[in-house]
Amino acid sequence: MSLALCFCGLAAVGVMAVSAFKQDAGRVHQPPDGADLAGLLARIGERVEAYYARAQSILCLETVRLQPLAYDLSPEGRSRELVYDLRVGWEPAQAAGVVPEAQVLREIRTVDGRPPRPRDEPQCMDPKPVSLDPLAFLLAERQGHYMFSWAGTGREKGRSAVRLDYKSAGSPPADVKWNGDCVTIDLPARTRGRVWIDASSNEVLRLDERVIGPFDVRVPATHKHPFGTDTLTVDRADSSIRYKPVTFQDPDETVMLPESIQSVQVIRGSATPRVRITQTFSNYQRFVTDARIVR
């Protein structure tokens, strides 16, 4: 999970809160009767690849709301709203050993309800114009970087679902990148996730991730401000992505596509120590020939 924030030399105190999902401590989940984890992962990889093949011909609107939070995680202060045209870019592997790329491509439409102005520079926590799609880790070529385990069965949005927990297969180091007062923190070794898979279609219905905190990040001397903190502390970072079936006509087709993403991060020492990011996806449109966003 990658965290973006503005340091800006301001010290603050964050809180540790309950994550978006709970690992069932001390409980050993048994796989469903006759279940084969390797076979299920292979089918999931195939479904995700098929999803990317379809999603690259679909456009939608993404509405992003960034809301600062108080100590009790209630809304505090002014929120920021961004609206983007969004689509998925997909480059299948052209040769053995080459990892395919699946990227989310954004183009800004409005900032706080108005067209962007030349001085509207992207802020630290705004979504990147190009980013890795969150389902990419389930492609067959990437699954080997993770350890998967059964997490039981249940229902998600009225569908029978199999739940899988996952984490990094190794201990990759933290990746911290500074760009002025903006910093991006990636903590793969501390990220834990759970994915809900439709039991009949092998499609992803929901994807939750959390970062195990606290984790300290030293602030380089070149980025320190007078009277600012020497350390950023990641206390909490959760996200939950939900998918929904979207139906198209002429020709008729139903595709499972993102519905919403809810994220909360609590990072002591940042300019906005507590923030909730809500992303909703609407106005899905399909095209049957090559297309590009034109302004």
Long-range contacts (C-beta under 8 A, 24 or more apart in sequence): 1-186, 1-187, 1-188, 1-191, 1-209, 1-210, 1-211, 1-237, 1-239, 2-184, 2-185, 2-186, 3-184, 3-185, 3-186, 3-187, 3-211, 3-234, 3-237, 3-265, 3-267, 4-124, 4-125, 4-182, 4-183, 4-184, 4-185, 5-124, 5-125, 5-182, 5-183, 5-185, 5-232, 5-265, 5-267, 5-270, 5-271, 5-272, 5-275, 6-123, 6-124, 6-125, 6-181, 6-182, 6-183, 6-270, 6-271, 6-272, 7-181, 7-182, 7-183, 7-219, 7-223, 7-228, 7-232, 7-269, 7-270, 7-271, 8-181, 8-225, 8-270, 8-271, 9-181, 9-224, 9-225, 9-226, 9-227, 9-228, 9-229, 10-228, 10-229, 10-269, 10-270, 10-271, 11-228, 11-229, 11-268, 11-269, 12-268, 12-269, 12-270, 12-273, 13-71, 13-268, 13-273, 14-233, 14-235, 14-236, 14-266, 14-267, 14-268, 14-273, 14-274, 15-71, 15-73, 15-235, 15-236, 15-266, 15-274, 16-213, 16-214, 16-235, 16-236, 16-266, 17-73, 17-236, 17-264, 17-266, 19-210, 19-236, 19-238, 20-208, 20-209, 20-210, 20-238, 20-239, 20-240, 20-262, 20-264, 21-194, 21-208, 21-210, 21-240, 23-165, 23-192, 24-151, 24-152, 29-149, 29-150, 29-151, 29-152, 30-150, 31-150, 32-153, 32-162, 35-150, 35-162, 37-148, 37-149, 37-150, 37-164, 40-162, 40-164, 40-197, 40-202, 41-138, 41-143, 41-148, 42-140, 43-202, 44-138, 44-197, 44-202, 44-204, 45-138, 45-139, 45-140, 45-143, 46-140, 46-202, 47-201, 47-202, 47-203, 47-204, 48-135, 48-136, 48-138, 48-139, 48-204, 49-92, 49-100, 49-139, 49-140, 51-135, 51-203, 51-204, 51-255, 51-256, 52-88, 52-90, 52-92, 52-100, 52-102, 52-133, 53-90, 53-92, 54-253, 54-255, 55-87, 55-88, 55-90, 55-255, 55-257, 56-87, 56-88, 56-89, 56-90, 57-286, 57-287, 57-288, 57-291, 58-87, 58-88, 58-255, 58-257, 58-284, 58-285, 58-286, 58-287, 59-85, 59-86, 59-87, 59-284, 59-285, 59-286, 59-287, 59-291, 59-293, 60-85, 60-86, 60-87, 60-257, 60-281, 60-282, 60-283, 60-284, 60-285, 61-85, 61-86, 61-109, 61-281, 61-282, 61-283, 62-86, 62-106, 62-127, 62-279, 62-280, 62-281, 63-279, 63-280, 63-281, 63-282, 64-126, 64-127, 64-277, 64-278, 64-279, 65-277, 65-278, 65-279, 66-125, 66-126, 66-275, 66-276, 66-277, 67-275, 67-276, 67-277, 67-278, 68-272, 68-274, 68-275, 69-264, 69-274, 69-275, 69-276, 70-274, 71-274, 73-264, 73-274, 73-276, 75-276, 80-111, 80-112, 80-123, 81-110, 81-111, 81-112, 81-113, 82-108, 82-110, 82-111, 82-112, 82-126, 82-127, 83-108, 83-109, 83-110, 84-108, 84-109, 84-127, 85-109, 85-293, 86-281, 87-293, 88-133, 89-130, 93-141, 98-141, 99-139, 99-141, 99-142, 100-139, 100-141, 101-136, 102-132, 102-133, 102-135, 102-136, 102-139, 103-130, 103-131, 103-132, 103-133, 104-130, 104-131, 104-132, 104-133, 105-129, 105-130, 106-130, 106-131, 107-293, 107-295, 124-181, 124-182, 124-183, 125-272, 125-275, 125-277, 127-279, 134-207, 134-241, 135-204, 135-207, 137-166, 138-195, 138-204, 144-169, 145-169, 145-170, 151-194, 153-199, 154-196, 156-196, 156-205, 156-206, 157-205, 157-242, 157-244, 159-198, 159-199, 159-200, 159-205, 160-198, 160-199, 160-200, 161-196, 161-197, 161-198, 161-199, 161-205, 161-206, 162-196, 162-197, 162-199, 163-194, 163-195, 163-196, 163-197, 164-194, 164-195, 164-197, 165-192, 165-193, 165-194, 166-192, 166-193, 166-194, 166-195, 167-191, 167-192, 167-193, 174-215, 174-217, 176-217, 178-220, 178-223, 181-223, 181-271, 183-217, 183-223, 183-232, 185-217, 185-232, 185-234, 185-267, 187-211, 187-215, 187-234, 187-237, 190-215, 198-256, 201-256, 203-243, 203-256, 204-243, 204-256, 205-242, 205-243, 205-256, 206-240, 206-241, 206-242, 206-243, 207-240, 207-241, 208-238, 208-239, 208-240, 208-241, 209-238, 209-239, 210-236, 210-237, 210-238, 210-239, 211-236, 211-237, 211-238, 213-237, 219-269, 229-268, 229-269, 231-269, 232-267, 232-268, 232-269, 232-270, 233-267, 233-268, 233-269, 234-265, 234-266, 234-267, 235-266, 235-267, 235-268, 236-264, 236-265, 236-266, 237-263, 237-264, 237-265, 237-266, 237-267, 238-263, 238-264, 238-265, 239-263, 239-264, 246-284, 248-284, 248-286, 253-286, 257-281, 257-284
